[in-house]
Amino acid sequence: MIFRFFKILFFILTYSSLLFAKNDFNPNGLDQLLILDNGRLKPFDTFARNFLYQFSGKNKISGLTATQWLARVIFSPLESSDDKIFLVNNQEVLDAIGIEPQKRRRYSFNEIKKGYHKLIDLAHSIQNKDSKDCSAFENEVLRIAQNITDYMQLSSIFMFFMPYHEFNIDDSLVCEYLGIDNKNSNNLSFYDVFLLSDKISNAAKESLKKEKSELKIFDMYMISLDRTIKKWENSSGEHPFHIIPVDSGGNLEWITPWDLMLRAKSNKDNLNLIKQLFEIRKSYLDKDEKTFSKAINNFNNSVKQKIKPPHVKIELIYNSIDPFFKSKILYLIASIISLLLFTVIKNRFIFFINIFLILLGFLFHSFGILSRIIILHRPPLATIYETFIFVSWLCVLMGMFLEFIQKRHLGLFIASLCGFFFLHLASKYNAGDSMGMVAAVLNSNFWLTTHIMTITLGYAGCIIAGIISHIYLIQKLFFKFSHIKLTSTFSTIYGFLCFGFLFTLIGTMLGGMWADQSWGRFWGWDPKENGALLIILWSAFSLHANSTKIIKETGFAICSIICFCLVMFAWIGINLLGIGMHSYGFTNTGKTFLFSFMIIESLFILLCVFVLLFINKINPKIFSKQ
């Protein structure tokens, strides 16, 4: 059935004589259309952004917003079939499916469809393999095949409104019997004939009772139309566009336009909704913005009468502002200014500009987090992407507090640097829908808030201690700062590491209590649990070694950097292993960054040790001396 459906769609997209001119039609109101996708009600704008980013890695294409682009795909697919939206990272895939690679990374549907069947055959041959065993080429084949399939499903959402040659009628008696205008009889769609399917079916049954020699043109039309209608009914395919809420045995079920179409004859409300959808599509093709806006608003109001709508406007504002990107840019500018203030510039006016930039970035940052809380009805701590966002927010807050206490520009530098670094890192994990449904084990606002918040507070403390340790070592070993400044910097390191150790310990204990409720055991030596334990043990060792004078300031700073590395390994590295009970956190993203980070930190520590050895004339007791 699926292959039959795609065969029909291919005919429409490839051989139809309808031509659409590219336009910049503004579909007002469409961005607010509610869609149930991945277990969450979201506005059309978010739905469109997710798919456009999935296909192209961009939020806009050819000057069109995601909403404008997806409107073209679903209402007039021929218009969008030349849009270069399919990102191809491995040109060998194009060679394998018989398409000549171009000097660009994005291709249109019309270009890739030439090798579609070869692509699907390749995907079928490797789809049963474990993703870990697939090569980069095979993973790219699967990704592109999935994107093409998703695109075809999107472009077929309103296919039942599109004219199809099997529904053409050239007989005046048939047109008269069905009540169809002769002028439109060669431009009929499934929608046109399906509403007449009972009449057609009855006539077909009567025609089938006749002998073949008695069959007339009218009888042949009725039999053919009846069979074509049944074929379309059984070949509807799958559509990721659940926009209509209907009552199903006391429960609310969200169905697609095609499902609604098949139910239209038996329910007057369903028929009215189908007519509204027809008016929406027609006004779009006619480029009648006023009628389109009125039709989409009527449909949205019909849906809202059946449900309590979510916070659509907040999500639309969140999408349009893109608060985390704006925060990241502001933090980047502020971090450069902070570094200059911390090292060479002493200007009060620039100092206030720097504070303003950080506070403005923090305002956008806070708005983004608050918006996600309102939209998702939970703390924004359920995914690694969200933890990066939250930890960066905490680091900015702690950095500003540090600046308020010390007034040495160090806090401003820490706030802006951490804000930029972790928001930039978070963007690497924001492929697709970052506000999807969470795993069942995370569906607890109490434990999600207490455990994740406390352990991320611990992460933030250890991270800041590690970053300031870099500054301390550079000040001491390469610039020879005064003892007073070094002592102040060391005290800051010590305080933040104590803070990090305390909250990581509390967070781990709370995590054990959560695990006992969810999995029936407090501790199971899971890789994620072991990562938290490593941070606790190393922090405890560092603090103990410093208090007992086994190591002093320089050694403690190096230990803090190692603790920073352990945090990044527990935070990112363990998710790369793909084993353990915390499967909801598994990802392949971050491998290159983590390895690069570990290498750079190792080289920095080795450089510091080398300088210390040189200063102390190869004295093996470097840590006790420093």
VEXDREN-2710 file (C-alpha; in Angstrom, 1 decimal):
% VEXDREN-2710
k/r/px/py/pz
1/MET/0.0/0.0/0.0
2/ILE/2.8/2.4/0.9
3/PHE/4.6/1.9/-2.4
4/ARG/1.3/2.4/-4.3
5/PHE/0.8/5.6/-2.4
6/PHE/4.3/6.9/-3.3
7/LYS/3.7/5.8/-7.0
8/ILE/0.6/8.1/-7.1
9/LEU/2.5/10.9/-5.4
10/PHE/5.4/10.5/-7.8
11/PHE/3.1/10.8/-10.8
12/ILE/1.6/14.1/-9.4
13/LEU/5.0/15.6/-8.5
14/THR/6.7/14.5/-11.7
15/TYR/4.2/14.4/-14.6
16/SER/1.5/16.9/-13.6
17/SER/1.2/19.8/-16.1
18/LEU/0.4/22.2/-13.3
19/LEU/3.0/24.9/-12.9
20/PHE/3.3/27.2/-9.9
21/ALA/5.3/30.4/-9.9
22/LYS/7.5/31.0/-6.9
23/ASN/6.0/33.5/-4.6
24/ASP/6.5/35.2/-1.3
25/PHE/3.0/34.7/-0.1
26/ASN/2.7/35.5/3.6
27/PRO/0.4/32.8/5.2
28/ASN/-0.9/34.9/8.1
29/GLY/-2.3/32.8/11.0
30/LEU/-0.8/29.5/9.7
31/ASP/2.1/29.7/12.2
32/GLN/-0.5/29.3/15.0
33/LEU/-2.0/26.1/13.7
34/LEU/-1.7/23.4/16.4
35/ILE/-0.1/20.1/15.5
36/LEU/0.4/17.1/17.7
37/ASP/3.9/15.9/17.0
38/ASN/6.1/13.6/19.0
39/GLY/3.6/13.6/21.9
40/ARG/3.5/17.4/22.2
41/LEU/1.1/20.1/20.9
42/LYS/3.2/22.6/19.0
43/PRO/2.5/25.5/16.7
44/PHE/3.0/25.1/12.9
45/ASP/6.0/27.5/13.1
46/THR/7.9/25.1/15.5
47/PHE/6.9/22.1/13.4
48/ALA/8.2/23.8/10.2
49/ARG/11.4/24.9/11.8
50/ASN/12.2/21.4/13.0
51/PHE/11.7/19.9/9.6
52/LEU/13.6/22.6/7.7
53/TYR/16.5/22.3/10.1
54/GLN/16.4/18.4/9.8
55/PHE/16.5/18.7/6.0
56/SER/18.9/21.6/5.5
57/GLY/20.6/22.5/8.8
58/LYS/19.1/26.0/8.3
59/ASN/16.2/28.0/9.9
60/LYS/15.5/29.8/6.6
61/ILE/15.7/28.9/2.9
62/SER/15.9/31.1/-0.1
63/GLY/14.7/34.1/1.9
64/LEU/11.6/32.2/3.1
65/THR/10.8/31.6/6.7
66/ALA/10.2/28.0/7.8
67/THR/6.5/28.6/7.9
68/GLN/6.5/30.0/4.3
69/TRP/8.6/27.1/3.1
70/LEU/6.4/24.4/4.6
71/ALA/3.3/26.1/3.4
72/ARG/4.7/25.8/-0.1
73/VAL/5.5/22.1/0.5
74/ILE/2.1/21.1/1.7
75/PHE/-0.2/23.3/-0.4
76/SER/1.7/23.4/-3.7
77/PRO/4.5/20.8/-3.7
78/LEU/5.5/21.4/-7.3
79/GLU/6.5/24.9/-6.2
80/SER/8.9/23.7/-3.6
81/SER/10.4/20.7/-5.5
82/ASP/13.2/22.9/-6.8
83/ASP/14.2/24.3/-3.4
84/LYS/17.7/23.2/-2.5
85/ILE/17.0/22.0/1.0
86/PHE/18.5/18.6/1.3
87/LEU/21.9/18.8/2.9
88/VAL/24.3/16.1/1.6
89/ASN/27.5/15.8/3.8
90/ASN/29.0/12.9/1.8
91/GLN/29.2/13.3/-1.9
92/GLU/29.8/9.6/-2.4
93/VAL/26.1/9.0/-1.7
94/LEU/25.2/11.0/-4.8
95/ASP/27.6/8.9/-6.9
96/ALA/26.1/5.7/-5.5
97/ILE/22.6/6.7/-6.6
98/GLY/23.6/8.0/-10.0
99/ILE/23.5/11.7/-9.4
100/GLU/26.3/13.9/-10.5
101/PRO/27.7/15.9/-7.5
102/GLN/27.7/19.7/-7.7
103/LYS/29.9/22.3/-6.0
104/ARG/27.4/22.7/-3.2
105/ARG/26.1/20.8/-0.3
106/ARG/22.3/21.2/-0.7
107/TYR/20.1/19.7/-3.4
108/SER/16.5/19.9/-4.4
109/PHE/13.9/17.1/-4.4
110/ASN/13.8/17.2/-8.2
111/GLU/17.5/16.5/-8.3
112/ILE/17.6/13.7/-5.8
113/LYS/14.4/12.0/-7.0
114/LYS/16.3/10.9/-10.1
115/GLY/18.2/8.4/-7.9
116/TYR/15.3/7.9/-5.4
117/HIS/14.8/4.2/-6.1
118/LYS/18.5/3.4/-5.8
119/LEU/18.6/5.5/-2.6
120/ILE/15.7/3.5/-1.1
121/ASP/17.2/0.2/-2.1
122/LEU/20.5/1.2/-0.5
123/ALA/18.7/2.3/2.7
124/HIS/16.7/-1.0/2.8
125/SER/19.9/-3.0/2.6
126/ILE/21.5/-1.4/5.6
127/GLN/18.5/-0.3/7.8
128/ASN/18.7/-3.5/9.9
129/LYS/22.3/-2.8/10.9
130/ASP/23.1/-1.3/14.3
131/SER/24.0/2.3/13.9
132/LYS/27.3/1.7/15.7
133/ASP/28.3/-0.8/13.0
134/CYS/27.3/1.5/10.1
135/SER/30.0/3.5/8.3
136/ALA/29.8/7.3/7.7
137/PHE/28.6/6.5/4.2
138/GLU/25.8/4.2/5.4
139/ASN/24.6/6.6/8.1
140/GLU/24.4/9.4/5.4
141/VAL/22.4/7.1/3.1
142/LEU/19.9/6.4/5.9
143/ARG/19.7/10.1/6.9
144/ILE/19.1/11.3/3.3
145/ALA/16.6/8.5/2.6
146/GLN/14.7/9.4/5.8
147/ASN/14.6/13.1/4.9
148/ILE/13.3/12.3/1.4
149/THR/10.6/10.1/2.8
150/ASP/9.6/12.7/5.3
151/TYR/9.5/15.3/2.6
152/MET/7.2/13.2/0.4
153/GLN/4.9/12.6/3.3
154/LEU/4.7/16.3/4.0
155/SER/4.1/17.1/0.3
156/SER/1.3/14.6/0.2
157/ILE/-0.7/15.9/3.1
158/PHE/-3.3/17.6/0.9
159/MET/-2.8/15.3/-2.1
160/PHE/-6.5/14.4/-2.1
161/PHE/-7.2/18.0/-3.1
162/MET/-4.9/17.7/-6.2
163/PRO/-6.3/16.8/-9.6
164/TYR/-5.4/13.3/-10.8
165/HIS/-5.9/11.8/-14.3
166/GLU/-7.7/8.7/-13.1
167/PHE/-10.6/10.9/-12.0
168/ASN/-11.0/12.6/-15.3
169/ILE/-14.5/12.3/-16.9
170/ASP/-15.2/12.9/-20.6
171/ASP/-18.7/11.6/-20.7
172/SER/-21.6/14.1/-20.3
173/LEU/-24.0/11.4/-19.0
174/VAL/-21.6/10.6/-16.1
175/CYS/-21.2/14.3/-15.3
176/GLU/-24.9/14.8/-15.3
177/TYR/-25.5/11.8/-13.1
178/LEU/-22.8/13.0/-10.6
179/GLY/-23.8/16.6/-10.8
180/ILE/-20.4/17.7/-12.0
181/ASP/-19.9/20.7/-14.3
182/ASN/-18.5/19.6/-17.7
183/LYS/-16.0/22.4/-17.6
184/ASN/-14.3/20.9/-14.5
185/SER/-14.7/17.3/-15.4
186/ASN/-11.0/16.9/-16.5
187/ASN/-9.7/18.6/-13.4
188/LEU/-11.1/16.4/-10.6
189/SER/-9.5/15.3/-7.4
190/PHE/-10.1/12.5/-4.9
191/TYR/-11.9/15.1/-2.7
192/ASP/-14.3/15.8/-5.6
193/VAL/-15.3/12.2/-6.3
194/PHE/-15.0/10.8/-2.7
195/LEU/-18.0/12.9/-1.5
196/LEU/-19.9/11.2/-4.3
197/SER/-18.5/7.7/-3.6
198/ASP/-21.8/6.2/-2.3
199/LYS/-23.5/7.3/-5.5
200/ILE/-20.7/5.9/-7.6
201/SER/-20.5/2.7/-5.6
202/ASN/-24.3/2.0/-6.1
203/ALA/-24.0/2.6/-9.8
204/ALA/-20.9/0.4/-10.1
205/LYS/-22.7/-2.5/-8.3
206/GLU/-25.6/-2.2/-10.8
207/SER/-23.1/-2.1/-13.7
208/LEU/-21.3/-5.2/-12.5
209/LYS/-24.5/-7.2/-12.6
210/LYS/-24.7/-6.7/-16.4
211/GLU/-23.0/-8.9/-19.0
212/LYS/-19.9/-7.5/-20.5
213/SER/-21.7/-7.1/-23.9
214/GLU/-24.3/-4.9/-22.2
215/LEU/-21.8/-2.5/-20.5
216/LYS/-21.9/1.1/-21.8
217/ILE/-19.4/4.0/-21.4
218/PHE/-21.4/5.1/-18.3
219/ASP/-21.0/1.7/-16.7
220/MET/-17.3/1.5/-17.4
221/TYR/-16.8/5.0/-15.8
222/MET/-18.7/3.9/-12.7
223/ILE/-16.7/0.7/-12.3
224/SER/-13.4/2.5/-12.9
225/LEU/-14.1/5.4/-10.5
226/ASP/-15.3/3.0/-7.8
227/ARG/-12.1/0.9/-8.0
228/THR/-9.9/4.1/-8.1
229/ILE/-11.7/5.5/-5.0
230/LYS/-11.2/2.2/-3.1
231/LYS/-7.5/2.1/-4.2
232/TRP/-7.0/5.7/-2.8
233/GLU/-8.8/4.8/0.4
234/ASN/-6.4/1.9/1.0
235/SER/-3.3/3.8/-0.1
236/SER/-3.4/6.9/2.1
237/GLY/0.2/6.4/3.4
238/GLU/1.4/8.0/6.6
239/HIS/1.4/11.7/7.4
240/PRO/3.1/13.6/10.3
241/PHE/0.4/16.2/10.4
242/HIS/-2.1/15.5/13.2
243/ILE/-4.1/18.8/13.3
244/ILE/-7.7/17.8/13.9
245/PRO/-8.9/16.8/17.4
246/VAL/-11.8/14.3/17.4
247/ASP/-13.7/12.5/20.1
248/SER/-12.9/8.8/20.1
249/GLY/-14.7/6.9/22.8
250/GLY/-14.5/9.7/25.3
251/ASN/-10.8/10.4/24.5
252/LEU/-9.4/13.1/22.3
253/GLU/-7.7/11.8/19.2
254/TRP/-5.6/13.9/16.9
255/ILE/-6.0/12.9/13.2
256/THR/-4.5/13.9/9.9
257/PRO/-6.5/15.7/7.1
258/TRP/-6.5/12.5/5.1
259/ASP/-8.1/10.6/8.1
260/LEU/-10.6/13.4/8.4
261/MET/-11.3/13.2/4.7
262/LEU/-12.2/9.5/5.0
263/ARG/-14.5/10.3/7.9
264/ALA/-16.1/13.3/6.2
265/LYS/-19.2/11.5/4.8
266/SER/-20.3/10.1/8.1
267/ASN/-20.0/13.3/10.2
268/LYS/-21.2/16.8/9.3
269/ASP/-18.6/18.5/11.5
270/ASN/-15.8/16.6/9.8
271/LEU/-17.2/17.6/6.4
272/ASN/-17.2/21.3/7.5
273/LEU/-13.6/21.0/8.6
274/ILE/-12.6/19.5/5.3
275/LYS/-14.3/22.3/3.5
276/GLN/-12.4/24.8/5.7
277/LEU/-9.1/23.0/4.7
278/PHE/-10.1/23.2/1.1
279/GLU/-10.7/26.9/1.4
280/ILE/-7.3/27.4/3.1
281/ARG/-5.5/25.6/0.3
282/LYS/-7.5/27.3/-2.5
283/SER/-6.9/30.8/-1.1
284/TYR/-3.2/30.0/-0.8
285/LEU/-2.9/28.9/-4.4
286/ASP/-4.9/32.0/-5.4
287/LYS/-2.5/34.1/-3.4
288/ASP/-5.5/35.7/-1.6
289/GLU/-4.0/36.6/1.7
290/LYS/-7.2/38.1/3.1
291/THR/-9.3/35.0/2.4
292/PHE/-6.4/32.7/3.6
293/SER/-6.1/34.5/6.9
294/LYS/-9.9/34.4/7.5
295/ALA/-10.0/30.7/6.6
296/ILE/-7.1/29.6/8.8
297/ASN/-8.5/31.6/11.7
298/ASN/-11.8/29.9/11.3
299/PHE/-10.1/26.5/11.4
300/ASN/-8.0/27.5/14.4
301/ASN/-11.1/28.6/16.3
302/SER/-12.8/25.3/15.4
303/VAL/-9.9/23.4/17.0
304/LYS/-9.7/25.6/20.0
305/GLN/-13.3/25.0/20.9
306/LYS/-12.5/21.4/21.4
307/ILE/-9.3/21.8/23.5
308/LYS/-7.6/24.1/25.9
309/PRO/-4.8/25.5/23.7
310/PRO/-1.2/25.6/25.0
311/HIS/0.9/28.7/25.2
312/VAL/1.2/29.1/21.5
313/LYS/2.0/32.9/21.5
314/ILE/4.8/32.4/24.0
315/GLU/6.3/29.7/21.8
316/LEU/6.0/31.9/18.7
317/ILE/7.7/34.8/20.5
318/TYR/10.4/32.3/21.7
319/ASN/11.0/31.1/18.1
320/SER/11.1/34.6/16.6
321/ILE/13.4/36.1/19.2
322/ASP/15.8/33.1/19.3
323/PRO/16.9/34.2/22.8
324/PHE/19.8/31.8/23.3
325/PHE/21.5/32.9/20.0
326/LYS/21.2/36.5/21.0
327/SER/22.6/35.8/24.5
328/LYS/25.5/33.9/23.0
329/ILE/26.5/36.9/20.7
330/LEU/26.2/39.3/23.6
331/TYR/28.2/37.1/25.9
332/LEU/30.9/36.7/23.2
333/ILE/31.3/40.5/22.8
334/ALA/31.3/40.9/26.6
335/SER/33.9/38.2/27.1
336/ILE/36.3/40.0/24.8
337/ILE/35.7/43.3/26.6
338/SER/36.0/41.6/30.0
339/LEU/39.4/40.1/29.0
340/LEU/40.6/43.6/28.0
341/LEU/39.3/45.0/31.3
342/PHE/40.9/42.2/33.3
343/THR/44.3/42.6/31.6
344/VAL/45.1/46.0/30.0
345/ILE/42.1/48.5/30.0
346/LYS/41.0/50.4/33.1
347/ASN/38.1/52.5/31.8
348/ARG/34.9/53.0/33.9
349/PHE/32.7/53.7/30.8
350/ILE/33.7/50.5/29.1
351/PHE/33.2/48.7/32.4
352/PHE/29.6/49.8/32.5
353/ILE/29.1/48.9/28.8
354/ASN/30.4/45.4/29.6
355/ILE/28.0/45.0/32.5
356/PHE/25.1/46.2/30.3
357/LEU/26.0/43.6/27.6
358/ILE/26.2/40.8/30.2
359/LEU/22.9/41.8/31.8
360/LEU/21.2/42.1/28.4
361/GLY/22.5/38.7/27.5
362/PHE/21.3/37.3/30.8
363/LEU/17.9/38.8/30.3
364/PHE/17.5/37.0/26.9
365/HIS/18.9/33.9/28.5
366/SER/16.4/34.0/31.4
367/PHE/13.5/34.7/29.0
368/GLY/14.5/31.6/27.0
369/ILE/14.6/29.4/30.1
370/LEU/11.3/30.8/31.5
371/SER/9.6/30.3/28.2
372/ARG/10.6/26.7/28.0
373/ILE/9.3/26.1/31.6
374/ILE/5.9/27.6/30.6
375/ILE/5.8/25.7/27.3
376/LEU/6.9/22.4/28.6
377/HIS/5.3/22.6/32.1
378/ARG/8.5/21.2/33.6
379/PRO/12.0/22.5/34.6
380/PRO/14.3/22.8/31.5
381/LEU/16.7/20.1/32.7
382/ALA/15.6/16.9/31.0
383/THR/18.1/16.8/28.1
384/ILE/21.8/17.4/27.7
385/TYR/20.9/20.5/25.6
386/GLU/18.9/21.9/28.4
387/THR/21.5/21.2/31.1
388/PHE/24.1/23.2/29.0
389/ILE/21.7/26.1/28.8
390/PHE/21.0/25.9/32.6
391/VAL/24.6/25.5/33.6
392/SER/25.6/28.5/31.4
393/TRP/22.9/30.5/33.1
394/LEU/24.2/29.5/36.6
395/CYS/27.7/30.4/35.6
396/VAL/26.7/33.8/34.5
397/LEU/24.8/34.3/37.7
398/MET/27.8/33.1/39.8
399/GLY/30.2/35.2/37.8
400/MET/28.1/38.4/38.4
401/PHE/27.9/37.5/42.1
402/LEU/31.7/37.1/42.2
403/GLU/32.1/40.5/40.5
404/PHE/29.8/42.1/43.1
405/ILE/32.0/40.6/45.9
406/GLN/35.5/41.2/44.5
407/LYS/35.1/44.0/41.9
408/ARG/38.3/42.8/40.1
409/HIS/36.7/42.2/36.6
410/LEU/37.4/38.5/37.1
411/GLY/33.7/37.8/37.7
412/LEU/32.7/39.6/34.5
413/PHE/35.1/37.6/32.5
414/ILE/33.9/34.3/34.0
415/ALA/30.3/35.2/33.5
416/SER/30.6/36.2/29.9
417/LEU/33.1/33.4/28.9
418/CYS/31.0/30.6/30.5
419/GLY/27.8/32.1/29.1
420/PHE/29.2/32.1/25.6
421/PHE/31.1/28.8/25.8
422/PHE/28.2/26.6/27.1
423/LEU/25.5/28.2/24.9
424/HIS/27.7/27.6/21.9
425/LEU/28.2/24.0/23.1
426/ALA/24.5/23.7/23.6
427/SER/23.8/24.7/20.0
428/LYS/25.6/21.6/18.9
429/TYR/23.0/19.4/20.6
430/ASN/20.0/21.4/19.2
431/ALA/19.5/19.4/16.0
432/GLY/15.8/19.0/15.6
433/ASP/13.1/19.5/18.2
434/SER/14.7/20.5/21.5
435/MET/11.3/20.5/23.2
436/GLY/10.2/16.9/22.5
437/MET/8.7/14.5/25.0
438/VAL/11.1/13.2/27.6
439/ALA/11.7/9.6/28.8
440/ALA/9.2/8.2/31.3
441/VAL/11.9/8.1/34.0
442/LEU/12.3/11.9/33.7
443/ASN/8.6/12.5/34.0
444/SER/8.8/13.8/37.6
445/ASN/9.1/17.5/38.2
446/PHE/10.1/17.0/41.8
447/TRP/13.1/14.7/41.2
448/LEU/13.9/16.5/37.9
449/THR/14.2/19.8/39.8
450/THR/16.0/18.6/42.9
451/HIS/18.4/16.1/41.5
452/ILE/19.3/17.7/38.2
453/MET/19.4/21.2/39.6
454/THR/21.7/20.3/42.5
455/ILE/24.1/18.3/40.4
456/THR/24.2/21.0/37.7
457/LEU/25.0/23.5/40.5
458/GLY/27.8/21.2/41.4
459/TYR/29.0/21.1/37.8
460/ALA/28.9/24.9/37.6
461/GLY/31.0/25.2/40.7
462/CYS/33.6/22.8/39.5
463/ILE/33.7/24.3/36.1
464/ILE/34.3/27.9/37.4
465/ALA/37.0/26.6/39.7
466/GLY/38.7/24.9/36.8
467/ILE/38.5/28.0/34.5
468/ILE/39.8/30.3/37.3
469/SER/42.6/27.8/37.9
470/HIS/43.8/28.4/34.3
471/ILE/43.9/32.1/35.1
472/TYR/45.8/31.5/38.3
473/LEU/48.4/29.3/36.7
474/ILE/48.9/31.8/33.8
475/GLN/49.2/34.7/36.4
476/LYS/51.7/32.8/38.5
477/LEU/53.9/31.0/36.0
478/PHE/53.9/33.3/33.1
479/PHE/53.2/36.9/34.3
480/LYS/54.4/36.8/37.9
481/PHE/51.5/38.6/39.5
482/SER/51.8/39.9/43.1
483/HIS/51.2/37.5/46.0
484/ILE/48.1/39.4/47.1
485/LYS/46.4/39.0/43.7
486/LEU/47.4/35.4/43.5
487/THR/46.1/34.7/47.0
488/SER/42.7/36.3/46.1
489/THR/42.5/34.2/42.9
490/PHE/43.3/31.0/44.8
491/SER/40.7/31.7/47.5
492/THR/38.1/32.0/44.7
493/ILE/39.2/28.7/43.2
494/TYR/39.0/27.0/46.7
495/GLY/35.5/28.5/47.4
496/PHE/34.1/27.4/44.0
497/LEU/35.5/23.9/44.3
498/CYS/34.0/23.5/47.8
499/PHE/30.7/24.7/46.4
500/GLY/30.9/22.2/43.5
501/PHE/31.9/19.3/45.7
502/LEU/29.0/20.0/48.1
503/PHE/26.3/20.2/45.5
504/THR/27.6/17.3/43.4
505/LEU/27.5/15.2/46.5
506/ILE/24.0/16.3/47.4
507/GLY/22.9/15.9/43.8
508/THR/24.3/12.4/43.6
509/MET/22.5/11.3/46.8
510/LEU/19.2/12.7/45.5
511/GLY/19.8/10.9/42.2
512/GLY/20.2/7.7/44.2
513/MET/16.9/8.3/45.9
514/TRP/15.3/8.9/42.5
515/ALA/16.9/5.7/41.1
516/ASP/15.5/3.8/44.1
517/GLN/12.0/5.0/43.2
518/SER/12.4/4.5/39.4
519/TRP/14.6/1.4/39.1
520/GLY/14.4/-0.2/42.6
521/ARG/18.0/0.4/43.6
522/PHE/19.9/3.3/45.1
523/TRP/23.2/2.6/43.4
524/GLY/24.0/0.3/40.5
525/TRP/27.5/1.3/39.3
526/ASP/26.0/2.8/36.2
527/PRO/28.5/4.8/34.0
528/LYS/26.7/8.0/34.7
529/GLU/26.7/7.3/38.5
530/ASN/30.4/6.4/38.3
531/GLY/31.1/9.7/36.6
532/ALA/29.5/11.6/39.4
533/LEU/31.4/9.5/41.9
534/LEU/34.7/10.3/40.2
535/ILE/34.0/14.1/40.5
536/ILE/33.1/13.7/44.2
537/LEU/36.2/11.5/45.0
538/TRP/38.6/13.8/43.1
539/SER/37.2/17.0/44.7
540/ALA/37.4/15.4/48.1
541/PHE/41.0/14.3/47.4
542/SER/42.0/17.8/46.2
543/LEU/40.4/19.5/49.2
544/HIS/41.9/17.0/51.7
545/ALA/45.4/17.2/50.0
546/ASN/45.4/21.0/50.2
547/SER/44.2/21.1/53.9
548/THR/47.0/18.6/54.9
549/LYS/49.6/20.5/52.8
550/ILE/50.3/17.5/50.5
551/ILE/49.7/20.0/47.7
552/LYS/49.6/23.8/47.9
553/GLU/48.2/26.5/45.7
554/THR/49.7/25.5/42.3
555/GLY/49.0/21.8/42.8
556/PHE/45.5/22.6/43.9
557/ALA/44.9/24.6/40.8
558/ILE/46.1/21.8/38.6
559/CYS/43.8/19.4/40.5
560/SER/40.9/21.8/39.9
561/ILE/41.6/21.7/36.2
562/ILE/41.6/17.9/36.3
563/CYS/38.2/18.1/38.1
564/PHE/36.9/20.3/35.3
565/CYS/38.0/17.6/32.8
566/LEU/36.2/14.9/34.9
567/VAL/33.0/17.0/34.9
568/MET/33.1/17.3/31.1
569/PHE/33.8/13.6/30.8
570/ALA/30.8/12.7/33.1
571/TRP/28.6/15.3/31.4
572/ILE/29.4/14.5/27.7
573/GLY/31.8/11.5/27.5
574/ILE/29.6/9.0/29.3
575/ASN/26.7/9.7/26.9
576/LEU/29.0/8.6/24.0
577/LEU/29.4/5.1/25.5
578/GLY/25.8/4.1/24.8
579/ILE/25.6/1.8/27.8
580/GLY/23.8/2.0/31.2
581/MET/20.4/2.9/32.5
582/HIS/20.6/6.5/31.5
583/SER/19.8/5.6/27.9
584/TYR/17.7/8.8/27.4
585/GLY/21.0/10.8/27.5
586/PHE/22.9/8.7/24.8
587/THR/24.2/10.7/21.9
588/ASN/26.9/10.7/19.2
589/THR/27.3/14.4/19.4
590/GLY/30.3/15.9/21.1
591/LYS/33.0/13.3/20.4
592/THR/35.3/15.6/18.5
593/PHE/34.9/18.4/21.0
594/LEU/35.5/16.2/24.0
595/PHE/38.7/14.7/22.6
596/SER/40.0/18.1/21.5
597/PHE/39.2/19.5/25.0
598/MET/41.0/16.7/26.8
599/ILE/44.0/17.0/24.6
600/ILE/44.2/20.8/25.0
601/GLU/43.8/20.5/28.8
602/SER/46.4/17.8/29.0
603/LEU/48.9/19.9/27.0
604/PHE/48.2/22.9/29.3
605/ILE/48.8/20.8/32.4
606/LEU/52.0/19.4/30.9
607/LEU/53.2/22.9/30.0
608/CYS/52.6/24.1/33.6
609/VAL/54.4/21.1/35.0
610/PHE/57.3/21.7/32.6
611/VAL/57.6/25.3/33.7
612/LEU/57.4/24.3/37.3
613/LEU/60.1/21.7/36.8
614/PHE/62.3/24.3/35.0
615/ILE/61.7/26.9/37.8
616/ASN/62.5/24.4/40.5
617/LYS/65.5/22.9/38.7
618/ILE/63.9/19.5/38.2
619/ASN/62.8/19.3/41.8
620/PRO/60.4/16.3/42.2
621/LYS/58.6/18.0/45.1
622/ILE/57.0/20.6/42.9
623/PHE/53.6/20.5/44.4
624/SER/54.7/20.9/48.0
625/LYS/57.0/23.8/46.9
626/GLN/54.3/25.5/45.0
END
